[in-house]
Amino acid sequence: MKTAVACLIILFPLLASASTVEPKDKYLNCNCHITPGLPWKGDSAPALHHAVVHHHKKAAVTPVASGKPVHHKKKIVTTHVVHQNPAGEGYPGRDAIVSSNKLPLPAGKSIYSPGQLVYISGRVLDMKCVPVSDAIVEIWQADPDGHYVRSTLAERLSPAPVFTGSGRATTDNLGRFNFVTVFPGAVQGRAPYIHFRIVHKDFPALDTEMFFADDTRNMGDPVYSSLAPSQRTMLTAKVWQRDVNNPEKGLGASWDISLNGKNPYRHF
């Protein structure tokens, strides 16, 4: 009996300390990764088309009988790759992002703007798959015709339907966010995609893009095709028909974003 009691006394501190050790996989409730940012966006984006550049070759000198040289100017036309982005593709600025998560139906509207509706849902997580609350998620994209538009306040206050072109949402305590938008049109040879920017005080800001699964244009996109297969997976949203019998109800798209860093608030 004394031996058993002695063993319990010895083992109790070990058991007590073991009970406070956090299980290694407690928070690994998803396929964790760090969503790749796209540092080449903006002024350093890949060239999407060629531009003709004119060069004037140095004048050739030809001697003549009078002793005075004659200069002949020769115009050379060559084609160089020029970094040119579609107008409006870059980040429009915090003040230009519309504070609504319904791009085709902003506040005060009763009719959706034209286009196939897309209901986006997802989570913002840290590198250990812990949800990140109060993260600001901003999106901007092309309209169904492949044009970047910026709605004005007057357009949003008018009774006519309007597509805002951008939106903003804040994640809840489980890291969830959602948007309603329209399927973007292709822009200058690129596949349909949506720009995302995620900002949180405890993490580096992330600028990235979301592509749509099974779109046949993805591999022809100069950005998407340049990524490693694992990175393409991270930037590709799962897509499904919300109601096969009622296509007008639009598409569903699910996409999780993992930030580079650890959430200081691990309990939720």
C-alpha positions as protocol buffer text, in pm:
chain_id: "A"
residue {
  index: 1
  type: MET
  ca { x: 0 y: 0 z: 0 }
}
residue {
  index: 2
  type: LYS
  ca { x: 280 y: 238 z: 94 }
}
residue {
  index: 3
  type: THR
  ca { x: 456 y: 150 z: -231 }
}
residue {
  index: 4
  type: ALA
  ca { x: 145 y: 231 z: -436 }
}
residue {
  index: 5
  type: VAL
  ca { x: 97 y: 564 z: -259 }
}
residue {
  index: 6
  type: ALA
  ca { x: 462 y: 651 z: -316 }
}
residue {
  index: 7
  type: CYS
  ca { x: 426 y: 574 z: -687 }
}
residue {
  index: 8
  type: LEU
  ca { x: 120 y: 797 z: -714 }
}
residue {
  index: 9
  type: ILE
  ca { x: 303 y: 1078 z: -539 }
}
residue {
  index: 10
  type: ILE
  ca { x: 590 y: 1046 z: -787 }
}
residue {
  index: 11
  type: LEU
  ca { x: 365 y: 1019 z: -1092 }
}
residue {
  index: 12
  type: PHE
  ca { x: 118 y: 1295 z: -1000 }
}
residue {
  index: 13
  type: PRO
  ca { x: 344 y: 1590 z: -1101 }
}
residue {
  index: 14
  type: LEU
  ca { x: 420 y: 1418 z: -1431 }
}
residue {
  index: 15
  type: LEU
  ca { x: 52 y: 1355 z: -1503 }
}
residue {
  index: 16
  type: ALA
  ca { x: -38 y: 1709 z: -1405 }
}
residue {
  index: 17
  type: SER
  ca { x: 226 y: 1859 z: -1633 }
}
residue {
  index: 18
  type: ALA
  ca { x: 125 y: 1628 z: -1919 }
}
residue {
  index: 19
  type: SER
  ca { x: -235 y: 1745 z: -1893 }
}
residue {
  index: 20
  type: THR
  ca { x: -127 y: 2101 z: -1964 }
}
residue {
  index: 21
  type: VAL
  ca { x: 67 y: 2012 z: -2280 }
}
residue {
  index: 22
  type: GLU
  ca { x: -129 y: 2124 z: -2586 }
}
residue {
  index: 23
  type: PRO
  ca { x: -192 y: 1840 z: -2832 }
}
residue {
  index: 24
  type: LYS
  ca { x: 31 y: 1890 z: -3133 }
}
residue {
  index: 25
  type: ASP
  ca { x: -249 y: 1852 z: -3386 }
}
residue {
  index: 26
  type: LYS
  ca { x: -524 y: 2026 z: -3190 }
}
residue {
  index: 27
  type: TYR
  ca { x: -557 y: 2311 z: -3439 }
}
residue {
  index: 28
  type: LEU
  ca { x: -467 y: 2126 z: -3758 }
}
residue {
  index: 29
  type: ASN
  ca { x: -826 y: 2106 z: -3879 }
}
residue {
  index: 30
  type: CYS
  ca { x: -748 y: 2186 z: -4243 }
}
residue {
  index: 31
  type: ASN
  ca { x: -488 y: 2134 z: -4511 }
}
residue {
  index: 32
  type: CYS
  ca { x: -252 y: 2401 z: -4380 }
}
residue {
  index: 33
  type: HIS
  ca { x: -39 y: 2606 z: -4613 }
}
residue {
  index: 34
  type: ILE
  ca { x: 67 y: 2966 z: -4656 }
}
residue {
  index: 35
  type: THR
  ca { x: -126 y: 3126 z: -4938 }
}
residue {
  index: 36
  type: PRO
  ca { x: 126 y: 3258 z: -5190 }
}
residue {
  index: 37
  type: GLY
  ca { x: 130 y: 3629 z: -5245 }
}
residue {
  index: 38
  type: LEU
  ca { x: 184 y: 3772 z: -5591 }
}
residue {
  index: 39
  type: PRO
  ca { x: 467 y: 4024 z: -5555 }
}
residue {
  index: 40
  type: TRP
  ca { x: 477 y: 4084 z: -5928 }
}
residue {
  index: 41
  type: LYS
  ca { x: 138 y: 4255 z: -5926 }
}
residue {
  index: 42
  type: GLY
  ca { x: 116 y: 4625 z: -5995 }
}
residue {
  index: 43
  type: ASP
  ca { x: 391 y: 4797 z: -6191 }
}
residue {
  index: 44
  type: SER
  ca { x: 604 y: 4481 z: -6200 }
}
residue {
  index: 45
  type: ALA
  ca { x: 331 y: 4254 z: -6335 }
}
residue {
  index: 46
  type: PRO
  ca { x: 416 y: 4014 z: -6618 }
}
residue {
  index: 47
  type: ALA
  ca { x: 375 y: 4150 z: -6968 }
}
residue {
  index: 48
  type: LEU
  ca { x: 38 y: 4062 z: -7111 }
}
residue {
  index: 49
  type: HIS
  ca { x: 101 y: 4174 z: -7467 }
}
residue {
  index: 50
  type: HIS
  ca { x: 365 y: 4324 z: -7692 }
}
residue {
  index: 51
  type: ALA
  ca { x: 411 y: 4685 z: -7786 }
}
residue {
  index: 52
  type: VAL
  ca { x: 592 y: 4826 z: -8086 }
}
residue {
  index: 53
  type: VAL
  ca { x: 893 y: 5035 z: -7993 }
}
residue {
  index: 54
  type: HIS
  ca { x: 1066 y: 5259 z: -8252 }
}
residue {
  index: 55
  type: HIS
  ca { x: 1441 y: 5300 z: -8247 }
}
residue {
  index: 56
  type: HIS
  ca { x: 1647 y: 5543 z: -8452 }
}
residue {
  index: 57
  type: LYS
  ca { x: 1973 y: 5384 z: -8551 }
}
residue {
  index: 58
  type: LYS
  ca { x: 2283 y: 5605 z: -8536 }
}
residue {
  index: 59
  type: ALA
  ca { x: 2323 y: 5788 z: -8863 }
}
residue {
  index: 60
  type: ALA
  ca { x: 2556 y: 5625 z: -9113 }
}
residue {
  index: 61
  type: VAL
  ca { x: 2821 y: 5846 z: -9269 }
}
residue {
  index: 62
  type: THR
  ca { x: 2882 y: 5824 z: -9645 }
}
residue {
  index: 63
  type: PRO
  ca { x: 3170 y: 6027 z: -9801 }
}
residue {
  index: 64
  type: VAL
  ca { x: 3100 y: 6213 z: -10127 }
}
residue {
  index: 65
  type: ALA
  ca { x: 3312 y: 6378 z: -10392 }
}
residue {
  index: 66
  type: SER
  ca { x: 3263 y: 6726 z: -10246 }
}
residue {
  index: 67
  type: GLY
  ca { x: 3435 y: 6610 z: -9929 }
}
residue {
  index: 68
  type: LYS
  ca { x: 3130 y: 6673 z: -9710 }
}
residue {
  index: 69
  type: PRO
  ca { x: 2982 y: 6359 z: -9548 }
}
residue {
  index: 70
  type: VAL
  ca { x: 2615 y: 6278 z: -9598 }
}
residue {
  index: 71
  type: HIS
  ca { x: 2421 y: 6132 z: -9300 }
}
residue {
  index: 72
  type: HIS
  ca { x: 2157 y: 5870 z: -9370 }
}
residue {
  index: 73
  type: LYS
  ca { x: 1904 y: 5810 z: -9091 }
}
residue {
  index: 74
  type: LYS
  ca { x: 1758 y: 5460 z: -9078 }
}
residue {
  index: 75
  type: LYS
  ca { x: 1444 y: 5387 z: -8876 }
}
residue {
  index: 76
  type: ILE
  ca { x: 1436 y: 5044 z: -8716 }
}
residue {
  index: 77
  type: VAL
  ca { x: 1104 y: 4906 z: -8593 }
}
residue {
  index: 78
  type: THR
  ca { x: 1125 y: 4625 z: -8338 }
}
residue {
  index: 79
  type: THR
  ca { x: 884 y: 4457 z: -8100 }
}
residue {
  index: 80
  type: HIS
  ca { x: 970 y: 4442 z: -7731 }
}
residue {
  index: 81
  type: VAL
  ca { x: 780 y: 4297 z: -7439 }
}
residue {
  index: 82
  type: VAL
  ca { x: 644 y: 4587 z: -7237 }
}
residue {
  index: 83
  type: HIS
  ca { x: 501 y: 4555 z: -6886 }
}
residue {
  index: 84
  type: GLN
  ca { x: 149 y: 4686 z: -6939 }
}
residue {
  index: 85
  type: ASN
  ca { x: -138 y: 4601 z: -6705 }
}
residue {
  index: 86
  type: PRO
  ca { x: -507 y: 4632 z: -6788 }
}
residue {
  index: 87
  type: ALA
  ca { x: -643 y: 4967 z: -6676 }
}
residue {
  index: 88
  type: GLY
  ca { x: -773 y: 4946 z: -6320 }
}
residue {
  index: 89
  type: GLU
  ca { x: -621 y: 4607 z: -6238 }
}
residue {
  index: 90
  type: GLY
  ca { x: -397 y: 4740 z: -5962 }
}
residue {
  index: 91
  type: TYR
  ca { x: -512 y: 4793 z: -5605 }
}
residue {
  index: 92
  type: PRO
  ca { x: -760 y: 5083 z: -5621 }
}
residue {
  index: 93
  type: GLY
  ca { x: -673 y: 5209 z: -5273 }
}
residue {
  index: 94
  type: ARG
  ca { x: -842 y: 5165 z: -4938 }
}
residue {
  index: 95
  type: ASP
  ca { x: -1073 y: 5462 z: -4984 }
}
residue {
  index: 96
  type: ALA
  ca { x: -1185 y: 5338 z: -5325 }
}
residue {
  index: 97
  type: ILE
  ca { x: -1290 y: 4992 z: -5200 }
}
residue {
  index: 98
  type: VAL
  ca { x: -1665 y: 4985 z: -5144 }
}
residue {
  index: 99
  type: SER
  ca { x: -1760 y: 4890 z: -4786 }
}
residue {
  index: 100
  type: SER
  ca { x: -2003 y: 4618 z: -4886 }
}
residue {
  index: 101
  type: ASN
  ca { x: -1964 y: 4244 z: -4941 }
}
residue {
  index: 102
  type: LYS
  ca { x: -2233 y: 4243 z: -5212 }
}
residue {
  index: 103
  type: LEU
  ca { x: -2074 y: 4377 z: -5528 }
}
residue {
  index: 104
  type: PRO
  ca { x: -2378 y: 4335 z: -5758 }
}
residue {
  index: 105
  type: LEU
  ca { x: -2627 y: 4450 z: -5492 }
}
residue {
  index: 106
  type: PRO
  ca { x: -2482 y: 4731 z: -5279 }
}
residue {
  index: 107
  type: ALA
  ca { x: -2684 y: 4891 z: -5002 }
}
residue {
  index: 108
  type: GLY
  ca { x: -3002 y: 5059 z: -5124 }
}
residue {
  index: 109
  type: LYS
  ca { x: -3037 y: 4846 z: -5438 }
}
residue {
  index: 110
  type: SER
  ca { x: -3320 y: 4600 z: -5498 }
}
residue {
  index: 111
  type: ILE
  ca { x: -3206 y: 4455 z: -5832 }
}
residue {
  index: 112
  type: TYR
  ca { x: -2883 y: 4265 z: -5897 }
}
residue {
  index: 113
  type: SER
  ca { x: -2651 y: 4392 z: -6168 }
}
residue {
  index: 114
  type: PRO
  ca { x: -2619 y: 4166 z: -6477 }
}
residue {
  index: 115
  type: GLY
  ca { x: -2394 y: 3862 z: -6465 }
}
residue {
  index: 116
  type: GLN
  ca { x: -2371 y: 3510 z: -6323 }
}
residue {
  index: 117
  type: LEU
  ca { x: -2384 y: 3536 z: -5946 }
}
residue {
  index: 118
  type: VAL
  ca { x: -2099 y: 3384 z: -5744 }
}
residue {
  index: 119
  type: TYR
  ca { x: -2133 y: 3330 z: -5369 }
}
residue {
  index: 120
  type: ILE
  ca { x: -1783 y: 3317 z: -5219 }
}
residue {
  index: 121
  type: SER
  ca { x: -1725 y: 3176 z: -4872 }
}
residue {
  index: 122
  type: GLY
  ca { x: -1400 y: 3106 z: -4695 }
}
residue {
  index: 123
  type: ARG
  ca { x: -1185 y: 3143 z: -4388 }
}
residue {
  index: 124
  type: VAL
  ca { x: -872 y: 3336 z: -4300 }
}
residue {
  index: 125
  type: LEU
  ca { x: -634 y: 3114 z: -4100 }
}
residue {
  index: 126
  type: ASP
  ca { x: -282 y: 3135 z: -3967 }
}
residue {
  index: 127
  type: MET
  ca { x: -3 y: 2897 z: -4067 }
}
residue {
  index: 128
  type: LYS
  ca { x: -127 y: 2648 z: -3803 }
}
residue {
  index: 129
  type: CYS
  ca { x: -486 y: 2667 z: -3928 }
}
residue {
  index: 130
  type: VAL
  ca { x: -606 y: 2871 z: -3631 }
}
residue {
  index: 131
  type: PRO
  ca { x: -888 y: 3107 z: -3740 }
}
residue {
  index: 132
  type: VAL
  ca { x: -797 y: 3477 z: -3762 }
}
residue {
  index: 133
  type: SER
  ca { x: -1079 y: 3708 z: -3652 }
}
residue {
  index: 134
  type: ASP
  ca { x: -1115 y: 4077 z: -3743 }
}
residue {
  index: 135
  type: ALA
  ca { x: -909 y: 4040 z: -4060 }
}
residue {
  index: 136
  type: ILE
  ca { x: -1008 y: 4287 z: -4332 }
}
residue {
  index: 137
  type: VAL
  ca { x: -1066 y: 4109 z: -4663 }
}
residue {
  index: 138
  type: GLU
  ca { x: -1085 y: 4328 z: -4973 }
}
residue {
  index: 139
  type: ILE
  ca { x: -1159 y: 4216 z: -5327 }
}
residue {
  index: 140
  type: TRP
  ca { x: -1168 y: 4387 z: -5666 }
}
residue {
  index: 141
  type: GLN
  ca { x: -1225 y: 4238 z: -6008 }
}
residue {
  index: 142
  type: ALA
  ca { x: -1333 y: 4282 z: -6369 }
}
residue {
  index: 143
  type: ASP
  ca { x: -1702 y: 4292 z: -6458 }
}
residue {
  index: 144
  type: PRO
  ca { x: -1861 y: 4018 z: -6677 }
}
residue {
  index: 145
  type: ASP
  ca { x: -1734 y: 4197 z: -6989 }
}
residue {
  index: 146
  type: GLY
  ca { x: -1373 y: 4191 z: -6868 }
}
residue {
  index: 147
  type: HIS
  ca { x: -1356 y: 4561 z: -6775 }
}
residue {
  index: 148
  type: TYR
  ca { x: -1242 y: 4707 z: -6444 }
}
residue {
  index: 149
  type: VAL
  ca { x: -1504 y: 4950 z: -6323 }
}
residue {
  index: 150
  type: ARG
  ca { x: -1521 y: 5183 z: -6024 }
}
residue {
  index: 151
  type: SER
  ca { x: -1876 y: 5275 z: -5928 }
}
residue {
  index: 152
  type: THR
  ca { x: -1940 y: 5629 z: -5814 }
}
residue {
  index: 153
  type: LEU
  ca { x: -2147 y: 5732 z: -5513 }
}
residue {
  index: 154
  type: ALA
  ca { x: -2408 y: 5879 z: -5749 }
}
residue {
  index: 155
  type: GLU
  ca { x: -2440 y: 5545 z: -5928 }
}
residue {
  index: 156
  type: ARG
  ca { x: -2483 y: 5360 z: -5601 }
}
residue {
  index: 157
  type: LEU
  ca { x: -2750 y: 5607 z: -5487 }
}
residue {
  index: 158
  type: SER
  ca { x: -2944 y: 5585 z: -5812 }
}
residue {
  index: 159
  type: PRO
  ca { x: -3229 y: 5333 z: -5856 }
}
residue {
  index: 160
  type: ALA
  ca { x: -3054 y: 5160 z: -6147 }
}
residue {
  index: 161
  type: PRO
  ca { x: -2856 y: 4835 z: -6090 }
}
residue {
  index: 162
  type: VAL
  ca { x: -2482 y: 4883 z: -6052 }
}
residue {
  index: 163
  type: PHE
  ca { x: -2178 y: 4660 z: -6013 }
}
residue {
  index: 164
  type: THR
  ca { x: -1939 y: 4819 z: -5763 }
}
residue {
  index: 165
  type: GLY
  ca { x: -1624 y: 4640 z: -5884 }
}
residue {
  index: 166
  type: SER
  ca { x: -1488 y: 4603 z: -5530 }
}
residue {
  index: 167
  type: GLY
  ca { x: -1597 y: 4504 z: -5182 }
}
residue {
  index: 168
  type: ARG
  ca { x: -1487 y: 4459 z: -4823 }
}
residue {
  index: 169
  type: ALA
  ca { x: -1565 y: 4212 z: -4545 }
}
residue {
  index: 170
  type: THR
  ca { x: -1434 y: 4144 z: -4194 }
}
residue {
  index: 171
  type: THR
  ca { x: -1381 y: 3792 z: -4061 }
}
residue {
  index: 172
  type: ASP
  ca { x: -1583 y: 3671 z: -3763 }
}
residue {
  index: 173
  type: ASN
  ca { x: -1452 y: 3488 z: -3456 }
}
residue {
  index: 174
  type: LEU
  ca { x: -1409 y: 3170 z: -3664 }
}
residue {
  index: 175
  type: GLY
  ca { x: -1218 y: 3348 z: -3938 }
}
residue {
  index: 176
  type: ARG
  ca { x: -1509 y: 3328 z: -4183 }
}
residue {
  index: 177
  type: PHE
  ca { x: -1587 y: 3576 z: -4461 }
}
residue {
  index: 178
  type: ASN
  ca { x: -1825 y: 3581 z: -4755 }
}
residue {
  index: 179
  type: PHE
  ca { x: -1897 y: 3784 z: -5067 }
}
residue {
  index: 180
  type: VAL
  ca { x: -2161 y: 3795 z: -5337 }
}
residue {
  index: 181
  type: THR
  ca { x: -2024 y: 3895 z: -5675 }
}
residue {
  index: 182
  type: VAL
  ca { x: -2053 y: 3812 z: -6045 }
}
residue {
  index: 183
  type: PHE
  ca { x: -1831 y: 3583 z: -6248 }
}
residue {
  index: 184
  type: PRO
  ca { x: -1549 y: 3800 z: -6386 }
}
residue {
  index: 185
  type: GLY
  ca { x: -1480 y: 3826 z: -6756 }
}
residue {
  index: 186
  type: ALA
  ca { x: -1139 y: 3741 z: -6901 }
}
residue {
  index: 187
  type: VAL
  ca { x: -897 y: 4035 z: -6929 }
}
residue {
  index: 188
  type: GLN
  ca { x: -638 y: 4049 z: -7208 }
}
residue {
  index: 189
  type: GLY
  ca { x: -571 y: 3679 z: -7241 }
}
residue {
  index: 190
  type: ARG
  ca { x: -593 y: 3600 z: -6870 }
}
residue {
  index: 191
  type: ALA
  ca { x: -823 y: 3348 z: -6705 }
}
residue {
  index: 192
  type: PRO
  ca { x: -1108 y: 3477 z: -6483 }
}
residue {
  index: 193
  type: TYR
  ca { x: -980 y: 3563 z: -6136 }
}
residue {
  index: 194
  type: ILE
  ca { x: -1048 y: 3791 z: -5840 }
}
residue {
  index: 195
  type: HIS
  ca { x: -793 y: 4005 z: -5658 }
}
residue {
  index: 196
  type: PHE
  ca { x: -774 y: 3963 z: -5280 }
}
residue {
  index: 197
  type: ARG
  ca { x: -600 y: 4174 z: -5017 }
}
residue {
  index: 198
  type: ILE
  ca { x: -599 y: 4063 z: -4652 }
}
residue {
  index: 199
  type: VAL
  ca { x: -491 y: 4300 z: -4376 }
}
residue {
  index: 200
  type: HIS
  ca { x: -458 y: 4224 z: -4003 }
}
residue {
  index: 201
  type: LYS
  ca { x: -256 y: 4399 z: -3735 }
}
residue {
  index: 202
  type: ASP
  ca { x: -78 y: 4076 z: -3631 }
}
residue {
  index: 203
  type: PHE
  ca { x: 18 y: 3953 z: -3980 }
}
residue {
  index: 204
  type: PRO
  ca { x: 192 y: 4082 z: -4292 }
}
residue {
  index: 205
  type: ALA
  ca { x: -54 y: 4212 z: -4553 }
}
residue {
  index: 206
  type: LEU
  ca { x: -124 y: 3962 z: -4830 }
}
residue {
  index: 207
  type: ASP
  ca { x: -203 y: 4044 z: -5194 }
}
residue {
  index: 208
  type: THR
  ca { x: -309 y: 3744 z: -5399 }
}
residue {
  index: 209
  type: GLU
  ca { x: -560 y: 3616 z: -5655 }
}
residue {
  index: 210
  type: MET
  ca { x: -835 y: 3355 z: -5654 }
}
residue {
  index: 211
  type: PHE
  ca { x: -893 y: 3140 z: -5962 }
}
residue {
  index: 212
  type: PHE
  ca { x: -1186 y: 2909 z: -6036 }
}
residue {
  index: 213
  type: ALA
  ca { x: -1146 y: 2532 z: -6044 }
}
residue {
  index: 214
  type: ASP
  ca { x: -1203 y: 2349 z: -6374 }
}
residue {
  index: 215
  type: ASP
  ca { x: -1194 y: 2666 z: -6583 }
}
residue {
  index: 216
  type: THR
  ca { x: -1032 y: 2562 z: -6911 }
}
residue {
  index: 217
  type: ARG
  ca { x: -858 y: 2901 z: -6940 }
}
residue {
  index: 218
  type: ASN
  ca { x: -651 y: 2861 z: -6624 }
}
residue {
  index: 219
  type: MET
  ca { x: -347 y: 2695 z: -6780 }
}
residue {
  index: 220
  type: GLY
  ca { x: -336 y: 2961 z: -7051 }
}
residue {
  index: 221
  type: ASP
  ca { x: -307 y: 3234 z: -6788 }
}
residue {
  index: 222
  type: PRO
  ca { x: 52 y: 3372 z: -6772 }
}
residue {
  index: 223
  type: VAL
  ca { x: 40 y: 3402 z: -6393 }
}
residue {
  index: 224
  type: TYR
  ca { x: -139 y: 3076 z: -6309 }
}
residue {
  index: 225
  type: SER
  ca { x: 71 y: 2864 z: -6546 }
}
residue {
  index: 226
  type: SER
  ca { x: 397 y: 3008 z: -6406 }
}
residue {
  index: 227
  type: LEU
  ca { x: 321 y: 2874 z: -6056 }
}
residue {
  index: 228
  type: ALA
  ca { x: 417 y: 2536 z: -5915 }
}
residue {
  index: 229
  type: PRO
  ca { x: 129 y: 2283 z: -5905 }
}
residue {
  index: 230
  type: SER
  ca { x: 108 y: 2310 z: -5525 }
}
residue {
  index: 231
  type: GLN
  ca { x: 74 y: 2690 z: -5548 }
}
residue {
  index: 232
  type: ARG
  ca { x: -194 y: 2663 z: -5815 }
}
residue {
  index: 233
  type: THR
  ca { x: -395 y: 2445 z: -5576 }
}
residue {
  index: 234
  type: MET
  ca { x: -365 y: 2710 z: -5305 }
}
residue {
  index: 235
  type: LEU
  ca { x: -501 y: 2979 z: -5538 }
}
residue {
  index: 236
  type: THR
  ca { x: -788 y: 2773 z: -5682 }
}
residue {
  index: 237
  type: ALA
  ca { x: -1135 y: 2789 z: -5530 }
}
residue {
  index: 238
  type: LYS
  ca { x: -1371 y: 2494 z: -5532 }
}
residue {
  index: 239
  type: VAL
  ca { x: -1673 y: 2577 z: -5746 }
}
residue {
  index: 240
  type: TRP
  ca { x: -2019 y: 2416 z: -5768 }
}
residue {
  index: 241
  type: GLN
  ca { x: -2366 y: 2488 z: -5903 }
}
residue {
  index: 242
  type: ARG
  ca { x: -2578 y: 2601 z: -5610 }
}
residue {
  index: 243
  type: ASP
  ca { x: -2897 y: 2458 z: -5760 }
}
residue {
  index: 244
  type: VAL
  ca { x: -2868 y: 2236 z: -6067 }
}
residue {
  index: 245
  type: ASN
  ca { x: -3237 y: 2288 z: -6142 }
}
residue {
  index: 246
  type: ASN
  ca { x: -3215 y: 2667 z: -6113 }
}
residue {
  index: 247
  type: PRO
  ca { x: -2893 y: 2797 z: -6275 }
}
residue {
  index: 248
  type: GLU
  ca { x: -3001 y: 3154 z: -6204 }
}
residue {
  index: 249
  type: LYS
  ca { x: -2915 y: 3091 z: -5838 }
}
residue {
  index: 250
  type: GLY
  ca { x: -2552 y: 3111 z: -5940 }
}
residue {
  index: 251
  type: LEU
  ca { x: -2233 y: 2939 z: -5835 }
}
residue {
  index: 252
  type: GLY
  ca { x: -2082 y: 2865 z: -5498 }
}
residue {
  index: 253
  type: ALA
  ca { x: -1709 y: 2908 z: -5445 }
}
residue {
  index: 254
  type: SER
  ca { x: -1512 y: 2806 z: -5137 }
}
residue {
  index: 255
  type: TRP
  ca { x: -1157 y: 2924 z: -5065 }
}
residue {
  index: 256
  type: ASP
  ca { x: -947 y: 2936 z: -4748 }
}
residue {
  index: 257
  type: ILE
  ca { x: -658 y: 3179 z: -4706 }
}
residue {
  index: 258
  type: SER
  ca { x: -363 y: 3105 z: -4476 }
}
residue {
  index: 259
  type: LEU
  ca { x: -150 y: 3397 z: -4357 }
}
residue {
  index: 260
  type: ASN
  ca { x: 220 y: 3380 z: -4281 }
}
residue {
  index: 261
  type: GLY
  ca { x: 236 y: 3390 z: -3902 }
}
residue {
  index: 262
  type: LYS
  ca { x: 78 y: 3254 z: -3586 }
}
residue {
  index: 263
  type: ASN
  ca { x: -238 y: 3381 z: -3422 }
}
residue {
  index: 264
  type: PRO
  ca { x: -151 y: 3512 z: -3074 }
}
residue {
  index: 265
  type: TYR
  ca { x: -503 y: 3421 z: -2959 }
}
residue {
  index: 266
  type: ARG
  ca { x: -499 y: 3044 z: -2991 }
}
residue {
  index: 267
  type: HIS
  ca { x: -816 y: 2970 z: -2795 }
}
residue {
  index: 268
  type: PHE
  ca { x: -1149 y: 3037 z: -2964 }
}
